[in-house]
């Protein structure tokens, strides 16, 4: 009985790992169209899913474990137009896509800033502390320190 249980368990693990191998990988680079420089930290996502990544220092990205099928890959970066490209992922295949993004100029409307100057304040807050005669006598005076220093030498 135990042997049959272990055999079935081993068979299910083998089946699980064989299914894992059927997914593909999408790799690529994202570059600026005008200069050809890599875009660092560009968001690359598979549209219609919750998987995606960001590019590294060389503009390189990898999205692993993608089920076979046709997908749309969206690349977005602040200050650039978004680009969507189509990819076909095959079982255990690696797909490479080079994506070029163009700069986008954003024209903002007029911005006006206005403020009112606050009038001069005449009020001054004065603090008051009450000290008794006993507290004043308890305080050391400057002369006492000098005399004590000269005596101790």
C-alpha positions as a printed NumPy array, in Angstrom:
array([[  0.   ,   0.   ,   0.   ],
       [  2.792,   2.419,   0.924],
       [  4.669,   1.626,  -2.286],
       [  1.593,   2.438,  -4.358],
       [  1.14 ,   5.724,  -2.481],
       [  4.775,   6.76 ,  -3.057],
       [  4.554,   5.736,  -6.699],
       [  1.437,   7.87 ,  -7.249],
       [  3.035,  10.793,  -5.414],
       [  6.185,  10.53 ,  -7.544],
       [  4.1  ,  10.265, -10.696],
       [  2.111,  13.417,  -9.803],
       [  5.324,  15.373,  -9.135],
       [  6.746,  14.242, -12.463],
       [  3.558,  15.359, -14.205],
       [  3.689,  18.741, -12.47 ],
       [  7.293,  19.369, -13.519],
       [  6.606,  18.29 , -17.08 ],
       [  3.788,  20.863, -17.246],
       [  6.151,  23.55 , -15.923],
       [  8.504,  22.962, -18.849],
       [  5.807,  23.739, -21.402],
       [  5.829,  27.483, -20.717],
       [  7.951,  29.93 , -22.657],
       [ 10.026,  33.039, -21.974],
       [  9.86 ,  36.528, -23.455],
       [ 13.111,  38.484, -23.494],
       [ 14.092,  41.736, -25.066],
       [ 15.48 ,  45.238, -24.836],
       [ 13.844,  48.646, -24.721],
       [ 15.72 ,  51.502, -26.388],
       [ 15.109,  55.189, -27.05 ],
       [ 14.249,  55.511, -30.738],
       [ 16.177,  58.736, -31.423],
       [ 19.482,  57.945, -29.681],
       [ 19.438,  54.164, -29.291],
       [ 20.191,  54.469, -25.566],
       [ 18.687,  51.816, -23.271],
       [ 15.76 ,  52.905, -21.102],
       [ 16.399,  51.941, -17.479],
       [ 13.354,  50.996, -15.382],
       [ 10.9  ,  50.822, -18.277],
       [  7.727,  48.862, -17.421],
       [  7.072,  45.86 , -19.669],
       [  3.818,  43.958, -19.084],
       [  1.805,  41.231, -20.782],
       [ -1.53 ,  42.883, -21.545],
       [ -4.554,  41.184, -20.056],
       [ -2.526,  39.512, -17.306],
       [ -0.819,  40.42 , -14.072],
       [  2.714,  39.508, -15.146],
       [  5.39 ,  41.966, -16.097],
       [  8.804,  43.342, -15.22 ],
       [ 11.074,  46.378, -15.518],
       [ 14.204,  46.794, -17.592],
       [ 17.69 ,  46.722, -16.083],
       [ 20.657,  49.072, -16.657],
       [ 21.028,  47.812, -20.243],
       [ 17.314,  48.103, -21.036],
       [ 17.024,  44.285, -20.892],
       [ 13.914,  42.497, -19.617],
       [ 12.854,  38.875, -19.039],
       [  9.318,  37.602, -18.499],
       [  9.45 ,  33.902, -17.613],
       [  6.859,  31.18 , -17.251],
       [  4.441,  32.456, -19.922],
       [  1.937,  29.899, -21.202],
       [  2.064,  29.26 , -24.972],
       [ -0.154,  31.541, -27.044],
       [ -0.431,  34.947, -28.699],
       [  0.1  ,  37.975, -26.462],
       [  0.421,  41.741, -26.559],
       [  3.464,  43.192, -24.754],
       [  3.158,  46.825, -23.604],
       [  6.214,  48.959, -22.814],
       [  5.6  ,  52.217, -20.899],
       [  8.018,  54.854, -19.636],
       [  7.445,  58.354, -18.26 ],
       [  7.999,  60.975, -20.955],
       [  7.745,  58.449, -23.803],
       [  4.93 ,  57.118, -25.981],
       [  3.733,  53.643, -24.983],
       [  4.356,  50.847, -27.474],
       [  2.43 ,  47.578, -27.816],
       [  3.957,  44.673, -29.758],
       [  2.569,  41.231, -30.555],
       [  4.435,  38.062, -29.596],
       [  3.718,  34.373, -30.077],
       [  5.007,  32.263, -27.202],
       [  5.756,  28.629, -28.011],
       [  6.253,  25.759, -25.607],
       [  9.735,  25.875, -24.025],
       [ 10.674,  28.66 , -26.444],
       [ 12.485,  31.943, -25.881],
       [ 11.115,  34.917, -27.794],
       [ 13.254,  38.063, -28.253],
       [ 11.73 ,  41.481, -28.948],
       [ 13.529,  44.786, -29.381],
       [ 11.235,  47.699, -28.517],
       [ 11.859,  51.336, -29.481],
       [ 10.125,  54.165, -27.615],
       [  9.817,  57.739, -28.9  ],
       [  9.905,  60.8  , -26.684],
       [  6.567,  62.444, -26.039],
       [  6.196,  66.162, -25.548],
       [  3.519,  67.133, -23.105],
       [  2.168,  70.652, -23.433],
       [  0.783,  71.945, -20.204],
       [ -1.713,  74.746, -19.958],
       [ -0.95 ,  78.076, -18.36 ],
       [ -0.176,  77.966, -14.663],
       [ -0.815,  81.055, -12.58 ],
       [  0.32 ,  81.419,  -8.99 ],
       [ -1.031,  84.188,  -6.813],
       [ -0.711,  85.032,  -3.147],
       [ -1.498,  87.838,  -0.738],
       [  1.127,  89.368,   1.486],
       [  0.285,  89.182,   5.147],
       [  0.306,  92.486,   6.992],
       [  2.984,  93.212,   9.571],
       [  2.177,  91.832,  12.999],
       [  2.573,  94.206,  15.936],
       [  1.965,  91.704,  18.681],
       [  4.975,  90.406,  20.563],
       [  4.627,  87.573,  23.006],
       [  6.726,  88.183,  26.102],
       [  7.406,  85.397,  28.553],
       [  7.653,  85.966,  32.281],
       [  9.297,  83.796,  34.922],
       [  8.975,  84.341,  38.672],
       [ 12.118,  83.652,  40.75 ],
       [ 12.15 ,  83.862,  44.505],
       [ 14.898,  85.457,  46.625],
       [ 15.885,  82.039,  47.954],
       [ 16.4  ,  80.696,  44.368],
       [ 18.566,  83.685,  43.494],
       [ 20.773,  83.172,  46.561],
       [ 21.129,  79.473,  45.694],
       [ 22.589,  80.296,  42.28 ],
       [ 26.398,  80.328,  42.084],
       [ 27.922,  83.634,  41.097],
       [ 30.732,  84.126,  38.598],
       [ 33.065,  85.527,  41.229],
       [ 32.685,  82.433,  43.439],
       [ 33.994,  80.188,  40.641],
       [ 37.039,  82.365,  40.024],
       [ 37.88 ,  82.494,  43.713],
       [ 37.439,  78.726,  44.036],
       [ 39.717,  78.12 ,  41.033],
       [ 42.451,  80.377,  42.424],
       [ 42.295,  78.715,  45.859],
       [ 42.396,  75.174,  44.463],
       [ 45.595,  75.86 ,  42.462]])
